Amino acid sequence: MKKLLISLVLAFAINAQAQVVEKIEPASWWIGMEMNTVEFMVHGKDISQLVAESTTLEVIKSEGLESPNYLFVTATVPVDAKVGDHTLVFRNTKGKKVGRLSVALGLRADGSASR
């Protein structure tokens, strides 16, 4: 019983220290932009060392700041990207998946480039 209690306490302590990906800005973008490279600001607990990846967006780099709670992810929206949600997966330095966030891609309104 004592070993079980110790194991549960240790498991809780380890999970309490885990990275938590909470928010991404901008949460949406548009297909067909002349400049198709986007820098996303991601916020969460202790995420500055994470690496982002995606099967539908071309992630160029993941860059942490002095603050451990922010990560900047630079990605390119492919010309053939589909409208809808696109997932960014976040991995720690050991390659373990620790979070995911969605970015919505929409169509630009006709004539919006000439405003």
MILUM-87689 format. One record per residue: residue in one letter; x, y, z of N, C-alpha, C in turn. Coordinates in pm, 1 decimal, decimal comma. Example, Ala and Ser with C-alpha at 12.3 -4.5 7.8 and 13.67 -1.06 7.14 Angstrom:
2
<rec "A"; <1319,0; -569,0; 780,0>; <1230,0; -450,0; 780,0>; <1320,0; -330,0; 780,0>>;
<rec "S"; <1285,0; -225,0; 708,0>; <1367,0; -106,0; 714,0>; <1290,0; 3,0; 787,0>>;
This chain:
115
<rec "M"; <82,6; -119,7; 0,0>; <0,0; 0,0; 0,0>; <86,9; 125,9; 0,0>>;
<rec "K"; <194,5; 119,4; 78,2>; <284,3; 234,4; 87,7>; <350,2; 262,0; -47,7>>;
<rec "K"; <390,6; 155,3; -118,9>; <453,7; 171,7; -250,2>; <355,2; 231,3; -350,9>>;
<rec "L"; <230,6; 187,8; -342,0>; <128,6; 241,2; -431,5>; <108,6; 390,5; -408,8>>;
<rec "L"; <103,1; 431,0; -284,6>; <85,7; 572,1; -250,8>; <203,5; 655,5; -301,0>>;
<rec "I"; <323,8; 605,5; -280,3>; <444,2; 676,7; -327,1>; <442,1; 687,2; -479,8>>;
<rec "S"; <403,9; 578,8; -547,5>; <397,7; 580,1; -694,1>; <297,0; 682,8; -744,7>>;
<rec "L"; <182,1; 689,5; -680,5>; <80,4; 786,6; -720,9>; <127,3; 930,1; -700,0>>;
<rec "V"; <193,2; 955,4; -588,0>; <244,4; 1089,9; -559,9>; <350,4; 1128,7; -662,1>>;
<rec "L"; <440,5; 1036,3; -694,8>; <544,8; 1065,0; -794,0>; <484,3; 1088,9; -932,5>>;
<rec "A"; <387,8; 1008,5; -970,2>; <323,0; 1026,8; -1100,4>; <255,6; 1162,9; -1108,3>>;
<rec "F"; <189,4; 1204,0; -1002,6>; <124,4; 1334,6; -999,9>; <227,8; 1446,3; -1009,4>>;
<rec "A"; <338,4; 1433,5; -937,8>; <442,9; 1537,0; -939,1>; <505,1; 1550,3; -1077,3>>;
<rec "I"; <527,1; 1438,6; -1144,6>; <585,4; 1442,8; -1278,9>; <489,0; 1510,5; -1375,7>>;
<rec "N"; <361,7; 1474,8; -1369,9>; <262,9; 1536,1; -1458,8>; <242,9; 1683,5; -1429,5>>;
<rec "A"; <259,4; 1724,7; -1306,2>; <242,7; 1865,9; -1270,2>; <351,1; 1952,0; -1333,8>>;
<rec "Q"; <466,2; 1893,0; -1366,3>; <576,9; 1966,1; -1426,2>; <574,6; 1962,7; -1578,8>>;
<rec "A"; <481,5; 1891,1; -1637,5>; <477,4; 1873,5; -1782,4>; <444,7; 2004,0; -1853,9>>;
<rec "Q"; <491,1; 2011,5; -1979,6>; <460,1; 2127,2; -2061,8>; <312,3; 2123,4; -2099,1>>;
<rec "V"; <251,7; 2239,8; -2104,3>; <110,9; 2249,4; -2141,6>; <97,0; 2357,8; -2248,0>>;
<rec "V"; <60,6; 2317,9; -2368,4>; <38,1; 2411,9; -2477,5>; <-105,2; 2462,4; -2464,7>>;
<rec "E"; <-121,4; 2595,2; -2450,4>; <-253,3; 2650,3; -2419,8>; <-317,5; 2731,8; -2531,3>>;
<rec "K"; <-238,1; 2814,6; -2600,5>; <-298,7; 2911,7; -2692,2>; <-204,2; 2942,3; -2807,1>>;
<rec "I"; <-262,2; 2972,3; -2923,1>; <-183,3; 3010,3; -3039,6>; <-244,3; 3136,0; -3101,7>>;
<rec "E"; <-158,0; 3227,6; -3144,6>; <-200,5; 3350,9; -3212,2>; <-116,9; 3367,8; -3338,0>>;
<rec "P"; <-169,8; 3399,0; -3451,8>; <-312,2; 3404,1; -3479,2>; <-370,0; 3263,0; -3484,1>>;
<rec "A"; <-494,8; 3249,8; -3448,0>; <-562,4; 3120,0; -3446,4>; <-614,6; 3082,0; -3585,0>>;
<rec "S"; <-609,5; 3177,5; -3676,9>; <-654,0; 3148,4; -3813,8>; <-570,5; 3228,8; -3913,0>>;
<rec "W"; <-571,0; 3182,5; -4037,6>; <-497,9; 3248,5; -4144,9>; <-572,0; 3220,8; -4274,4>>;
<rec "W"; <-520,8; 3272,3; -4386,4>; <-590,5; 3258,5; -4512,5>; <-503,5; 3189,1; -4615,1>>;
<rec "I"; <-568,7; 3112,0; -4698,0>; <-503,3; 3047,8; -4811,8>; <-497,5; 3150,2; -4924,2>>;
<rec "G"; <-386,3; 3152,0; -4998,1>; <-375,8; 3241,1; -5112,9>; <-315,5; 3377,0; -5082,4>>;
<rec "M"; <-258,5; 3393,8; -4964,9>; <-192,3; 3520,3; -4932,6>; <-63,8; 3530,4; -5015,0>>;
<rec "E"; <-29,0; 3652,0; -5058,6>; <94,4; 3671,5; -5134,5>; <214,8; 3629,7; -5050,6>>;
<rec "M"; <214,6; 3670,6; -4924,6>; <319,8; 3626,9; -4831,6>; <260,6; 3511,4; -4751,1>>;
<rec "N"; <303,5; 3390,6; -4781,9>; <241,6; 3273,2; -4721,7>; <317,3; 3217,9; -4600,8>>;
<rec "T"; <413,5; 3294,1; -4549,5>; <485,1; 3253,4; -4428,8>; <423,5; 3324,5; -4309,3>>;
<rec "V"; <393,6; 3246,9; -4205,8>; <326,2; 3298,5; -4086,7>; <410,4; 3267,1; -3964,0>>;
<rec "E"; <418,1; 3363,1; -3871,4>; <483,4; 3337,6; -3743,2>; <374,4; 3330,1; -3636,4>>;
<rec "F"; <362,0; 3212,9; -3576,7>; <263,0; 3190,4; -3472,2>; <328,1; 3208,5; -3335,8>>;
<rec "M"; <258,7; 3275,4; -3245,9>; <304,0; 3287,0; -3107,7>; <223,0; 3187,2; -3025,2>>;
<rec "V"; <294,0; 3096,2; -2961,7>; <229,6; 2991,5; -2883,2>; <258,3; 3018,4; -2736,4>>;
<rec "H"; <155,5; 3004,5; -2653,1>; <170,3; 3026,8; -2509,2>; <133,3; 2899,9; -2434,4>>;
<rec "G"; <207,4; 2873,6; -2328,9>; <179,8; 2759,0; -2242,4>; <288,6; 2745,9; -2138,6>>;
<rec "K"; <268,8; 2658,8; -2043,7>; <364,4; 2641,7; -1934,4>; <487,7; 2564,8; -1982,0>>;
<rec "D"; <603,9; 2626,1; -1965,1>; <733,7; 2563,8; -1995,6>; <741,2; 2505,4; -2136,7>>;
<rec "I"; <706,8; 2583,3; -2237,4>; <704,1; 2531,3; -2374,5>; <817,6; 2582,0; -2463,1>>;
<rec "S"; <905,3; 2665,8; -2411,0>; <1005,3; 2730,8; -2496,6>; <1103,4; 2633,9; -2562,2>>;
<rec "Q"; <1115,6; 2512,4; -2511,4>; <1207,9; 2414,4; -2569,3>; <1138,3; 2314,5; -2661,9>>;
<rec "L"; <1008,5; 2330,5; -2682,3>; <935,3; 2236,4; -2766,7>; <963,5; 2261,1; -2914,1>>;
<rec "V"; <935,4; 2160,1; -2994,3>; <948,8; 2168,5; -3139,2>; <812,3; 2137,9; -3199,4>>;
<rec "A"; <770,8; 2221,1; -3294,6>; <641,5; 2201,5; -3361,1>; <661,2; 2128,3; -3492,5>>;
<rec "E"; <559,3; 2051,4; -3528,9>; <559,0; 1983,6; -3658,6>; <415,0; 1976,1; -3708,4>>;
<rec "S"; <400,4; 1956,0; -3837,7>; <267,5; 1946,1; -3897,5>; <276,8; 1862,5; -4023,8>>;
<rec "T"; <170,1; 1790,7; -4052,4>; <166,7; 1714,0; -4177,0>; <110,6; 1796,6; -4292,2>>;
<rec "T"; <49,1; 1911,1; -4262,2>; <-14,5; 1990,9; -4367,7>; <43,9; 2131,3; -4384,0>>;
<rec "L"; <114,0; 2180,9; -4283,6>; <184,4; 2308,7; -4292,7>; <333,6; 2279,3; -4294,4>>;
<rec "E"; <410,9; 2363,8; -4359,1>; <556,0; 2344,8; -4364,7>; <620,6; 2424,9; -4252,1>>;
<rec "V"; <652,0; 2357,6; -4141,1>; <713,6; 2425,6; -4027,0>; <859,6; 2452,8; -4060,4>>;
<rec "I"; <897,9; 2579,8; -4053,6>; <1034,5; 2621,3; -4083,9>; <1120,6; 2617,0; -3958,6>>;
<rec "K"; <1068,0; 2672,1; -3847,6>; <1145,0; 2668,9; -3722,9>; <1053,9; 2689,4; -3603,0>>;
<rec "S"; <1103,1; 2643,1; -3488,9>; <1040,6; 2665,7; -3358,0>; <1145,7; 2734,8; -3273,7>>;
<rec "E"; <1111,4; 2849,7; -3216,5>; <1210,8; 2929,0; -3144,6>; <1155,3; 2978,1; -3011,4>>;
<rec "G"; <1224,0; 2939,9; -2902,2>; <1185,3; 2984,5; -2769,0>; <1246,9; 3119,9; -2736,8>>;
<rec "L"; <1192,8; 3183,4; -2635,1>; <1241,3; 3313,0; -2588,1>; <1298,9; 3298,3; -2448,2>>;
<rec "E"; <1335,5; 3411,0; -2386,4>; <1380,5; 3407,5; -2247,1>; <1272,6; 3351,8; -2156,4>>;
<rec "S"; <1150,4; 3391,7; -2181,0>; <1039,0; 3339,5; -2101,8>; <1015,9; 3193,3; -2139,3>>;
<rec "P"; <1007,5; 3104,3; -2042,1>; <985,0; 2963,2; -2073,1>; <843,2; 2934,6; -2122,3>>;
<rec "N"; <756,7; 3034,1; -2118,2>; <615,6; 3012,5; -2148,7>; <573,5; 3056,5; -2288,6>>;
<rec "Y"; <670,7; 3089,5; -2375,1>; <638,4; 3130,9; -2511,7>; <726,2; 3058,9; -2611,6>>;
<rec "L"; <667,5; 3030,4; -2727,1>; <737,8; 2966,8; -2837,3>; <686,9; 3030,8; -2966,1>>;
<rec "F"; <778,0; 3067,3; -3055,3>; <738,9; 3119,6; -3185,7>; <761,2; 3010,6; -3289,3>>;
<rec "V"; <658,9; 2985,2; -3368,6>; <664,7; 2882,5; -3472,3>; <645,0; 2951,3; -3606,6>>;
<rec "T"; <743,8; 2938,3; -3693,8>; <735,1; 2994,6; -3827,9>; <698,0; 2882,2; -3923,5>>;
<rec "A"; <593,3; 2905,2; -4002,1>; <545,1; 2802,1; -4094,3>; <501,5; 2865,9; -4225,4>>;
<rec "T"; <507,6; 2786,6; -4330,2>; <460,7; 2827,8; -4461,3>; <330,4; 2754,7; -4491,4>>;
<rec "V"; <233,6; 2829,7; -4542,1>; <107,5; 2769,7; -4585,5>; <126,7; 2727,5; -4731,1>>;
<rec "P"; <123,2; 2597,5; -4759,9>; <144,2; 2552,2; -4897,7>; <38,2; 2607,1; -4993,3>>;
<rec "V"; <75,3; 2623,3; -5118,2>; <-15,6; 2674,0; -5220,8>; <-138,8; 2583,8; -5232,5>>;
<rec "D"; <-120,0; 2453,9; -5213,5>; <-230,8; 2358,7; -5227,9>; <-299,8; 2325,3; -5095,1>>;
<rec "A"; <-280,5; 2409,7; -4993,2>; <-342,9; 2384,5; -4862,2>; <-494,8; 2386,4; -4874,7>>;
<rec "K"; <-558,9; 2303,8; -4795,4>; <-705,3; 2293,0; -4795,6>; <-766,1; 2382,8; -4688,6>>;
<rec "V"; <-886,3; 2431,8; -4712,1>; <-961,3; 2508,7; -4613,2>; <-994,8; 2416,1; -4497,1>>;
<rec "G"; <-983,4; 2468,3; -4374,6>; <-1018,5; 2389,0; -4256,5>; <-911,2; 2395,8; -4150,1>>;
<rec "D"; <-924,5; 2309,5; -4050,8>; <-829,9; 2306,9; -3939,2>; <-704,5; 2229,4; -3975,4>>;
<rec "H"; <-590,3; 2285,1; -3935,7>; <-460,1; 2222,6; -3956,2>; <-392,5; 2213,0; -3819,9>>;
<rec "T"; <-339,2; 2096,5; -3789,6>; <-286,9; 2070,4; -3655,9>; <-136,6; 2090,3; -3648,5>>;
<rec "L"; <-93,8; 2158,7; -3542,7>; <47,4; 2164,9; -3505,7>; <64,4; 2072,2; -3386,1>>;
<rec "V"; <160,4; 1980,7; -3395,9>; <192,4; 1888,0; -3287,4>; <320,8; 1937,0; -3222,7>>;
<rec "F"; <325,9; 1933,5; -3091,0>; <442,6; 1981,2; -3017,3>; <510,5; 1864,1; -2947,9>>;
<rec "R"; <643,5; 1855,9; -2965,5>; <722,3; 1748,6; -2904,4>; <829,4; 1808,7; -2814,3>>;
<rec "N"; <861,5; 1735,6; -2707,2>; <967,6; 1780,8; -2617,4>; <1103,1; 1738,7; -2672,9>>;
<rec "T"; <1209,8; 1767,1; -2600,1>; <1345,6; 1738,5; -2647,6>; <1372,6; 1589,0; -2661,4>>;
<rec "K"; <1289,1; 1505,4; -2599,5>; <1303,3; 1359,6; -2611,7>; <1217,4; 1303,2; -2724,2>>;
<rec "G"; <1145,4; 1391,3; -2795,0>; <1061,9; 1348,4; -2905,9>; <921,7; 1305,0; -2866,5>>;
<rec "K"; <887,7; 1318,5; -2739,8>; <754,9; 1278,1; -2692,6>; <652,5; 1386,7; -2725,0>>;
<rec "K"; <538,1; 1345,4; -2780,4>; <430,7; 1440,1; -2810,8>; <370,5; 1488,6; -2679,9>>;
<rec "V"; <369,0; 1622,8; -2661,6>; <319,7; 1679,6; -2535,9>; <201,4; 1773,8; -2556,1>>;
<rec "G"; <163,7; 1799,4; -2680,1>; <50,7; 1887,9; -2703,0>; <20,9; 1904,0; -2850,0>>;
<rec "R"; <-93,7; 1966,2; -2876,1>; <-133,9; 1995,6; -3013,5>; <-233,1; 2110,5; -3012,0>>;
<rec "L"; <-227,8; 2189,7; -3117,8>; <-321,7; 2300,4; -3136,3>; <-361,7; 2305,0; -3283,0>>;
<rec "S"; <-479,8; 2355,5; -3308,8>; <-527,5; 2368,8; -3446,3>; <-522,5; 2513,8; -3491,6>>;
<rec "V"; <-492,7; 2531,0; -3618,7>; <-496,6; 2660,9; -3685,2>; <-597,8; 2647,7; -3798,6>>;
<rec "A"; <-692,3; 2739,0; -3805,4>; <-793,9; 2735,3; -3910,9>; <-744,9; 2813,0; -4032,6>>;
<rec "L"; <-753,5; 2750,8; -4148,5>; <-720,9; 2818,3; -4274,0>; <-849,8; 2841,2; -4351,3>>;
<rec "G"; <-868,0; 2965,3; -4395,3>; <-988,2; 3000,3; -4471,1>; <-952,6; 3059,6; -4605,6>>;
<rec "L"; <-1052,7; 3079,4; -4689,5>; <-1033,3; 3142,6; -4819,9>; <-1038,6; 3293,6; -4805,7>>;
<rec "R"; <-954,5; 3361,2; -4879,8>; <-959,7; 3507,5; -4882,5>; <-1080,4; 3551,9; -4962,4>>;
<rec "A"; <-1138,7; 3660,9; -4920,5>; <-1252,0; 3718,0; -4994,0>; <-1202,9; 3773,2; -5127,8>>;
<rec "D"; <-1285,2; 3760,1; -5230,3>; <-1250,3; 3814,5; -5361,7>; <-1222,0; 3963,8; -5350,7>>;
<rec "G"; <-1111,6; 4007,5; -5411,0>; <-1076,4; 4148,5; -5411,6>; <-1009,4; 4199,2; -5285,4>>;
<rec "S"; <-987,2; 4113,4; -5187,1>; <-929,1; 4161,6; -5061,3>; <-784,5; 4206,4; -5077,4>>;
<rec "A"; <-715,1; 4155,3; -5178,2>; <-576,2; 4194,8; -5199,8>; <-564,7; 4336,8; -5254,0>>;
<rec "S"; <-671,7; 4390,8; -5309,0>; <-664,6; 4524,1; -5369,0>; <-718,5; 4633,9; -5277,7>>;
<rec "R"; <-738,2; 4602,9; -5152,1>; <-787,7; 4706,6; -5058,7>; <-680,1; 4804,3; -5023,0>>;
